[in-house]
Structure formats: C-alpha cells, structure tokens
C-alpha cells in the first residue's frame, strides 16, 4: 500500500507546496500498480531523496514507519502495495514521478511491510488510517521525523492543516478512504482498483444485497486470490526478514491481526455457522470503506479496472453511489486494466510516465489542479467515463447507464426478446464433487503459468442463447438476472444452521461468435449462494463494457461450479422451469443497439 502526499511548488524563493497522498497497488508482484508505476519525466537531479523514520502508535503497539522524502519543493506521501515496501519499483516510482512534476513525496512502507513495524491490519481506519495521519502531521510541520527532520515547505489551509491529496491503487486505494475518514485535512483522493467491501471481494454473494454489494448471506469463497494474499502476508518473515517484535503476532498468525487470520481459517473451512459467519462479515466490513464512507468528505475520483476479478466494477459503483448520495464530490472512470491484466497501449501506465498523454492521467492531473492548486477554471471531466475497445478513446455519460432491455429465458434454451416468445419447458443440471467450469486461474499470471480458456462441462450448466444479432449491441454496466430454480435436495438442508448447505451457482454471459467460439468478457462470473431456493431471487452480474458485434449471439449461463471458487456441499441437482408467464429474466444496460 503506497500513500503519498505531494504539494505543487510555487516558483519563488520561499517555496511552498501543495500535497497529495497516493497509494500503490494491492500487491507488488501483480505489476498492476496504478499510480505506483509512475515514471519521471525530468532528470533525477531535480529532486533529492532523504531516508526518514517515524514512530507511530498502532493497535497498542509502538511501530517504526520507514519512509523516503522526495523533495523538489512540494510534498508527496506514499506507501507500498500489499506484500511490498517503499523500495519496490512500484513504490519508489510514486515519489519520483510526482517529485519530477513539482511535488514533494513522502514514500513509506505500510504497516507490517518492508522495514515498517506492526501487524498487517488490512487498511483499518483506526490503525492504518491513524498511522497515516501521523505522516500528514509531519507534512503539516507539527511533528518531526525521529531524526528531527521537519517539513516547513508545504502549503497550508490553516494552522496544522497541509493541503493534501492521495492517489494509489488497490491496498493503496483503500488506505486513502480510511485516512480521509479519520483525518479531514485530506483534500483530494484518487483511489484506483480498490474494494468497497472485503467480505464481497473475498467471499462474494451477488444476491440478496442489503447495501451496495453487501449481502447478509455468506457468499462463495474466492479461494485463489484470498489464500495467495494470505501467504504473501504470512511470508513476510522470508520476504522481508525482521526481528522487530511489533511485527509478530503468534505462531498461528504470524503477521496479520488475529481477526484477519480467523477470517481466513473460517473461509478455508468451508463452514458458515451463524455466529462465526456473522463475525466474519462484521470484521471484513469494519476494515472496508462500506463501513465508514459516511465520514469521507474529500473530493474523490474513483478509477476502477474492467479486467479485474478481485475488485470488480460493482465495488467502485457501490462506493460512487454512496459518496454521491451523501453529497461528497465524486466522479468515476472505468479504465481497461485491473488486477487481472487488460493493459492496452495508450492507457494510464505511470511506468511510462504518461500522465499528460493518457486519458486517465490527464483526469488525475486535472483533479489535483482543481482541488489542491484551487484552479477553479480547471475542468475535471465528465461524471462517468469508460474505456471501450471498439472505438478510439473513452465513452462518457452523466451517470452509470441503467438497465434498459429485458430478455427472457425460454424453456427451449433460447434467449428471447419478448415474453410471448417463451416456450414451456424444463431443463436440469447437476454439480460434480470437483469443479467442472473454469473462468480463470486468479494467480496464474503472478507465477507465470498459462491459464486455460473458460469452459463449462456438459450436464453441469444451463445456457440460453439469443438469435444472431442484426446489429451491434453495446453494453455498459452490470446486467441483472431474476431467477427461480427447483432443487429438492437443497431445500431439505438449506435451513441446517450452516449457510454452506445452501445452493451455490455461478451466473455469466458469453459472447458467442458466428463460428461457435465463446468469449467470457474479462473472464468475470457472478457467484451466488441462494438464501432460499423456494423463492425467486435476483443476481447482480459483474459490470462490463463490451460490444456484441452483429452476427454474434449472447449466451446467459448458470453453472454448478467454478474452479476459482469453493462450490456446493454435496450433489445438488437444479431444475429451471420456463413458461410465458413465469420465465427467468436477464436485464441489460444497453447503450446502443438491441438484442433481437
């Protein structure tokens, strides 16, 4: 997690600087570090680098925070991504990139990483957020580093109130919101590819949502991503050896806060007894923006990645809508890349130093110009923008597009555009005791392994396919399905007191080309743990930006399993019955064209 505060320089002898805080990506090995990939556009001689240490109190422990101060004449505060440190290329680049643009950068290793002390506490605002406020105090000139260094060169909005902004991705995105919730001196935020609710990100349930993406029924464990990050955190003993006692918990939970380890163990157990599942949901949400966004008042530019199976577009949309509804100034961009890849030429890549030439980079610079330099003439851009791969540049809208077309699940396996076209019929699938569908291998890219194309095994899924499209159909947003299924075996056990006995299924939409090949857009699926199979339920699918070309067909699929997630307990056959007056419905946010 990288957080940097940088201040723009006034070109005078008594140079003062504006500041913004930026965070790097969730995990350095992903090489998808958003702002942390910044590259300089000026010679290194234009700024100096000074190593500093700060002692902070966190969760009853006294911890050393290891930092580097980049100073041209402004200020930047930054910290590493999950599993990294201030010395990572993705972390170090933040300070360099913004120092070369006239900002001072304070780049530090986040709690529990690099040479910084304390346990890993998942961007808890009461711990990680409070630790970041101590570094903002340094930029305010009200505290010194441990060696006595003071910062007296940052522009202030008042006594002890430096002008501070934050930018960064993933773990470095959430820390911005956590810091702004506990310190209202923060003036502007740009969180990239981050989460709204960790319980949704790691154990998603895309039905019966009570708020944003949050559901009161435990979801479907995303075991690959979750265990990968858990091992990275516990592996700090090897990855960043340290004898600092503040970094150690106990033998069963070396480097995380105890509740984080308890959560991982519960998810890996595959059991969701009422008390333990409730505690898991409560903890995951307590360290997530969903629990504290009401305290965030700083203008926020949200940037989320379309190619992201860890933190999908729905998470940013939930944050966006919450901030908007409470009156916090906010805008949102859906860029191409996220944790699962998707980088394309011309998109924001701070490793290339293309802030000035990429669309997202220009929007970031404008955001800080407006809210840090107080340039009231600066246009911060449209409310909502989205990368589209079928046309040059970004599409824009006054809001996230709403659902605009319904198609129906016919008993003969067709996806039809009018309820009167639905034929009566019933179809069935059953799960096996091993996964029979595949969307992605979440960590394949990290370890350099090939990832098979998505597939479904005959008899373990149902699909409904549209007629070939007579013209292109552009979908921007999150589709939604309304379903009713019959599963007698599930019905007999779903009230056992263990939510793991409830039915699990996976919804998704394929793009089927004229030759029959199928493309799962960005390899995204919608895991669902059905609260009650005797009732109709609604499924929120992941947000996408996609053009279904003329001659192609849409195929809506519900599958029994997915290799990236835990699945059903036992064999649970599922039947879907269709009739003209009682058919499943798929709603699409279509912005151009129509499914025929």
Secondary structure by P-SEA (a helix, b strand, c coil): cbbbbbbbbccccbbbbbbbbbbccccccccccccccbbbccccccbbbbbbbbbbbcccbbbbbbbbbbcccbbbbbccccccccccaaaaaaaaaaaaabbbbbbbbccccccccccccccccccaaaaaaaaaaaaacccccccccccccbbbccccccbbbbbbcaaaaaaaaaaaaccccccbbbbccccccccccccccccccccccccccccccccaaaaaaaaaaaaccccccccccccccccccccccaaaaaaaaaaaaccccaaaaaaaaaaaaaacccccccccccbbbbbbbcccccccaaaaaaaaaaaaaacccbbbbbccccccccccccccccccccccccaaaaaaaaaaaacccccccccccccbbbbbccccbbbbccccccccbbbbbcccccccccccccccccccccccccccccccccccccccccccccccccccbbbbbbccccbbbbbccbbbbbbbbbbcccccccccccccccbbbbbbccccccccccccccbbbbbbccccccbbbbbbccbbbbbbcccbbbbbbbbcccccccccccbbbbbbbbcccbbbbbbbbccccccc
